[in-house]
């Protein structure tokens, strides 16, 4: 296929998928439907792009499971899921700890990986694999969170305010991926979107500094 001047620009499809990924990461609380039950649930995005949550046994056993973020209206994201129980041991313990870092102590004691089969968003259907993209910053994520929380807390607060309109008195960075930062406040986790995407750990620090000083430069 011949190239042109716009060949490096994302396609409309790629931009829509990025929008859907951003929406998912910005709405980590919703309602899960299993069989005929509807229950409030909070999730986190794992490094491999799947979701993780504490669940009821009945959810794991159910054949038909759907997740609505943040609710069931047409403006929300509707996900069809497959649940796989995980144990709080070995590598999987880190996934459970990740949920706690975002949301605190869970009410349910069983855990599950939630794989996305398909999704409806913005009037379109998406294959689950389009949303479950691994986080290329995963290996640096914990270090970035520690560094920013220890030495750049004021920068994080300014970035949240200037780039996302969020007033977070005591922000703590709990996650970072190419299209945004996850910041925990007193009661909930907030999303600071980023556009264009972050390319590596050093870029993440530069992007945060830039948003704190000039939000128009990187705010999505």
The 8 nearest C-alpha neighbors of each residue, nearest first, counted from 0:
[[1, 2, 3, 6, 5, 4, 7, 10],
 [2, 0, 3, 6, 4, 5, 7, 8],
 [1, 3, 6, 0, 4, 5, 7, 8],
 [4, 2, 6, 5, 1, 7, 0, 8],
 [3, 5, 6, 2, 7, 8, 1, 9],
 [4, 6, 8, 3, 7, 2, 9, 10],
 [7, 5, 3, 8, 4, 2, 9, 10],
 [8, 6, 5, 9, 4, 3, 10, 2],
 [7, 9, 5, 6, 10, 4, 11, 13],
 [10, 8, 13, 14, 7, 11, 6, 12],
 [9, 11, 13, 12, 14, 8, 15, 6],
 [10, 12, 14, 13, 15, 9, 16, 8],
 [11, 13, 15, 10, 14, 16, 9, 17],
 [14, 12, 10, 16, 15, 11, 9, 17],
 [15, 13, 17, 11, 12, 16, 18, 9],
 [14, 16, 18, 12, 17, 13, 11, 19],
 [17, 15, 19, 13, 18, 14, 20, 12],
 [18, 16, 20, 14, 15, 19, 21, 13],
 [17, 19, 15, 21, 16, 20, 14, 22],
 [20, 18, 16, 22, 21, 17, 23, 15],
 [21, 19, 17, 23, 22, 18, 130, 16],
 [22, 20, 18, 24, 19, 23, 25, 17],
 [21, 23, 25, 19, 20, 24, 18, 26],
 [22, 24, 20, 26, 25, 21, 19, 27],
 [25, 23, 21, 22, 26, 20, 27, 44],
 [24, 26, 22, 190, 23, 21, 27, 189],
 [27, 25, 23, 24, 28, 68, 69, 22],
 [26, 28, 42, 41, 25, 43, 24, 29],
 [29, 27, 41, 26, 40, 69, 42, 68],
 [28, 30, 69, 68, 40, 67, 70, 39],
 [31, 29, 39, 67, 38, 40, 66, 70],
 [30, 32, 66, 38, 37, 65, 67, 39],
 [33, 31, 37, 65, 36, 64, 66, 34],
 [32, 34, 64, 36, 63, 58, 35, 61],
 [33, 35, 63, 36, 61, 32, 64, 62],
 [36, 34, 33, 32, 37, 63, 64, 61],
 [37, 35, 33, 32, 34, 38, 31, 58],
 [36, 38, 32, 31, 30, 33, 35, 39],
 [39, 37, 31, 30, 40, 36, 32, 33],
 [38, 40, 30, 29, 31, 37, 41, 28],
 [41, 39, 29, 30, 28, 31, 38, 42],
 [42, 40, 28, 27, 29, 52, 43, 39],
 [43, 41, 52, 27, 51, 50, 28, 40],
 [44, 42, 51, 50, 98, 45, 27, 52],
 [43, 45, 50, 48, 49, 51, 46, 42],
 [44, 46, 48, 47, 49, 50, 43, 51],
 [47, 45, 134, 48, 133, 137, 44, 49],
 [48, 46, 133, 45, 49, 134, 132, 131],
 [49, 47, 131, 132, 133, 45, 46, 44],
 [50, 48, 114, 45, 131, 47, 44, 113],
 [49, 51, 44, 113, 43, 45, 112, 42],
 [52, 50, 112, 43, 42, 113, 111, 44],
 [51, 53, 42, 111, 110, 54, 41, 43],
 [54, 52, 110, 107, 109, 108, 111, 105],
 [55, 53, 109, 110, 107, 52, 111, 58],
 [54, 56, 57, 58, 107, 109, 59, 53],
 [55, 57, 59, 58, 60, 54, 109, 61],
 [56, 58, 60, 55, 59, 61, 33, 54],
 [59, 57, 61, 56, 55, 60, 33, 54],
 [58, 60, 56, 57, 61, 82, 84, 83],
 [59, 61, 57, 58, 56, 62, 82, 33],
 [62, 60, 58, 59, 63, 33, 57, 34],
 [63, 61, 64, 60, 34, 33, 81, 59],
 [62, 64, 61, 34, 33, 65, 80, 32],
 [65, 63, 33, 80, 32, 79, 62, 61],
 [66, 64, 79, 32, 78, 80, 31, 33],
 [65, 67, 31, 78, 30, 77, 32, 68],
 [68, 66, 77, 70, 30, 71, 29, 69],
 [69, 67, 29, 70, 76, 75, 26, 28],
 [68, 70, 29, 67, 28, 75, 26, 30],
 [71, 69, 67, 68, 29, 72, 75, 30],
 [70, 72, 67, 75, 73, 69, 77, 68],
 [73, 71, 74, 75, 70, 67, 76, 69],
 [72, 74, 75, 71, 76, 121, 122, 120],
 [75, 73, 72, 121, 76, 120, 71, 70],
 [76, 74, 73, 68, 72, 69, 70, 71],
 [75, 77, 120, 68, 67, 119, 78, 74],
 [76, 78, 67, 119, 118, 66, 75, 68],
 [79, 77, 118, 66, 65, 117, 80, 67],
 [78, 80, 65, 117, 116, 115, 118, 64],
 [81, 79, 115, 116, 64, 114, 65, 113],
 [80, 82, 114, 113, 115, 83, 116, 64],
 [83, 81, 113, 59, 112, 111, 80, 114],
 [84, 82, 112, 111, 85, 113, 59, 81],
 [83, 85, 111, 110, 112, 82, 59, 86],
 [86, 84, 111, 110, 83, 112, 91, 87],
 [87, 85, 88, 91, 110, 84, 92, 109],
 [86, 88, 92, 91, 95, 85, 89, 110],
 [87, 89, 92, 86, 91, 90, 93, 85],
 [90, 88, 91, 92, 87, 93, 86, 94],
 [89, 91, 92, 93, 88, 94, 87, 86],
 [90, 92, 94, 93, 89, 88, 87, 86],
 [93, 91, 87, 88, 95, 94, 90, 89],
 [94, 92, 96, 91, 95, 90, 97, 89],
 [95, 93, 97, 91, 92, 96, 98, 45],
 [94, 96, 92, 98, 97, 93, 99, 87],
 [97, 95, 93, 99, 98, 94, 100, 92],
 [96, 98, 94, 100, 95, 99, 93, 101],
 [97, 99, 95, 101, 96, 100, 43, 102],
 [100, 98, 103, 96, 102, 101, 97, 104],
 [101, 99, 97, 98, 102, 103, 96, 173],
 [100, 102, 98, 99, 103, 173, 97, 188],
 [101, 103, 99, 100, 98, 104, 187, 41],
 [104, 102, 99, 100, 101, 105, 98, 96],
 [103, 105, 99, 102, 106, 98, 100, 107],
 [106, 104, 107, 103, 53, 108, 99, 102],
 [105, 107, 108, 104, 53, 54, 109, 55],
 [108, 106, 53, 105, 54, 109, 55, 110],
 [107, 109, 53, 110, 106, 105, 54, 55],
 [110, 108, 53, 54, 107, 55, 111, 56],
 [109, 111, 53, 85, 54, 84, 52, 108],
 [112, 110, 84, 85, 83, 52, 51, 82],
 [111, 113, 51, 83, 50, 82, 84, 114],
 [114, 112, 82, 50, 51, 81, 49, 80],
 [115, 113, 81, 49, 80, 112, 116, 82],
 [114, 116, 127, 80, 117, 79, 113, 78],
 [115, 117, 127, 79, 80, 114, 126, 81],
 [118, 116, 127, 126, 79, 115, 125, 78],
 [117, 119, 78, 125, 77, 124, 79, 127],
 [120, 118, 124, 77, 123, 76, 125, 78],
 [121, 119, 76, 123, 122, 118, 124, 77],
 [120, 122, 123, 74, 119, 76, 73, 75],
 [121, 123, 120, 119, 124, 73, 74, 76],
 [124, 122, 120, 121, 119, 125, 118, 15],
 [123, 125, 119, 118, 120, 126, 122, 117],
 [126, 124, 118, 117, 127, 119, 123, 129],
 [125, 127, 117, 128, 129, 118, 116, 124],
 [126, 128, 117, 116, 115, 129, 130, 125],
 [127, 129, 131, 130, 126, 132, 115, 116],
 [128, 130, 127, 126, 131, 132, 16, 125],
 [131, 129, 128, 127, 20, 132, 16, 48],
 [132, 130, 48, 128, 49, 129, 127, 133],
 [131, 133, 48, 130, 134, 47, 129, 128],
 [134, 132, 47, 48, 46, 135, 131, 45],
 [133, 135, 46, 136, 137, 176, 47, 132],
 [136, 134, 137, 133, 176, 177, 138, 199],
 [135, 137, 134, 139, 138, 176, 140, 199],
 [136, 138, 140, 134, 139, 135, 46, 176],
 [139, 137, 136, 140, 141, 135, 142, 134],
 [140, 138, 137, 142, 136, 141, 143, 200],
 [139, 141, 137, 143, 142, 138, 136, 175],
 [140, 142, 144, 143, 139, 145, 138, 137],
 [143, 141, 145, 144, 139, 140, 146, 138],
 [144, 142, 140, 146, 145, 141, 147, 139],
 [143, 145, 141, 147, 172, 142, 146, 148],
 [144, 146, 142, 148, 143, 147, 149, 141],
 [147, 145, 143, 149, 148, 144, 150, 142],
 [146, 148, 151, 144, 150, 149, 145, 143],
 [149, 147, 152, 145, 146, 150, 144, 151],
 [148, 150, 146, 147, 145, 151, 152, 144],
 [149, 151, 147, 148, 146, 152, 153, 145],
 [152, 150, 147, 154, 153, 148, 155, 149],
 [151, 153, 155, 148, 154, 150, 147, 156],
 [152, 154, 156, 155, 151, 157, 150, 158],
 [155, 153, 151, 157, 152, 156, 211, 158],
 [154, 156, 152, 158, 153, 157, 159, 151],
 [155, 157, 153, 159, 154, 158, 170, 152],
 [158, 156, 211, 160, 154, 159, 155, 161],
 [159, 157, 211, 210, 155, 161, 160, 162],
 [158, 160, 156, 165, 163, 157, 162, 161],
 [161, 159, 164, 165, 157, 158, 166, 163],
 [162, 160, 158, 214, 164, 159, 163, 157],
 [161, 163, 214, 218, 158, 159, 160, 210],
 [162, 164, 159, 165, 160, 191, 161, 218],
 [165, 163, 160, 161, 162, 159, 166, 158],
 [166, 164, 160, 159, 163, 167, 161, 189],
 [165, 167, 160, 168, 164, 159, 156, 157],
 [168, 166, 170, 169, 184, 165, 156, 159],
 [167, 169, 170, 166, 156, 184, 185, 165],
 [168, 170, 167, 184, 171, 185, 156, 152],
 [171, 169, 184, 167, 183, 182, 156, 168],
 [172, 170, 183, 182, 148, 173, 169, 184],
 [171, 173, 182, 144, 174, 181, 183, 148],
 [174, 172, 181, 182, 144, 171, 101, 183],
 [175, 173, 181, 180, 172, 140, 144, 176],
 [174, 176, 180, 179, 140, 181, 177, 136],
 [175, 177, 179, 178, 136, 134, 180, 174],
 [176, 178, 197, 196, 179, 198, 175, 136],
 [179, 177, 193, 196, 176, 192, 197, 194],
 [178, 180, 192, 193, 191, 176, 177, 175],
 [179, 181, 175, 191, 174, 190, 182, 192],
 [182, 180, 174, 190, 173, 189, 172, 175],
 [183, 181, 172, 189, 171, 188, 173, 170],
 [184, 182, 188, 171, 170, 187, 189, 172],
 [185, 183, 170, 187, 186, 167, 188, 169],
 [184, 186, 187, 183, 169, 167, 170, 168],
 [187, 185, 184, 188, 183, 102, 189, 103],
 [188, 186, 184, 183, 185, 189, 102, 101],
 [187, 189, 183, 182, 184, 181, 101, 190],
 [190, 188, 182, 181, 183, 187, 191, 25],
 [189, 191, 181, 25, 180, 192, 182, 179],
 [192, 190, 180, 179, 163, 159, 181, 193],
 [193, 191, 179, 219, 178, 190, 218, 180],
 [192, 194, 179, 178, 219, 218, 217, 196],
 [195, 193, 219, 196, 217, 218, 178, 192],
 [194, 196, 193, 217, 197, 178, 219, 218],
 [197, 195, 177, 178, 194, 193, 198, 179],
 [198, 196, 177, 203, 202, 199, 178, 195],
 [197, 199, 202, 196, 177, 200, 203, 136],
 [200, 198, 202, 201, 197, 203, 136, 177],
 [201, 199, 203, 202, 139, 204, 136, 143],
 [202, 200, 203, 204, 199, 205, 198, 206],
 [201, 203, 205, 199, 200, 204, 206, 197],
 [204, 202, 200, 206, 201, 205, 197, 207],
 [205, 203, 207, 201, 202, 206, 208, 200],
 [204, 206, 202, 208, 207, 203, 209, 201],
 [207, 205, 209, 203, 208, 204, 202, 210],
 [208, 206, 210, 204, 209, 205, 203, 211],
 [209, 207, 205, 211, 206, 210, 204, 212],
 [208, 210, 206, 212, 207, 211, 213, 205],
 [211, 209, 214, 158, 213, 207, 212, 208],
 [210, 212, 158, 157, 208, 209, 154, 213],
 [213, 211, 209, 210, 208, 214, 158, 157],
 [212, 214, 210, 209, 215, 216, 211, 161],
 [213, 215, 210, 162, 216, 218, 161, 217],
 [216, 214, 213, 217, 218, 162, 210, 219],
 [217, 215, 214, 213, 218, 210, 209, 194],
 [216, 218, 194, 193, 215, 214, 210, 219],
 [217, 219, 193, 162, 214, 215, 194, 192],
 [218, 194, 193, 192, 217, 195, 162, 191]]
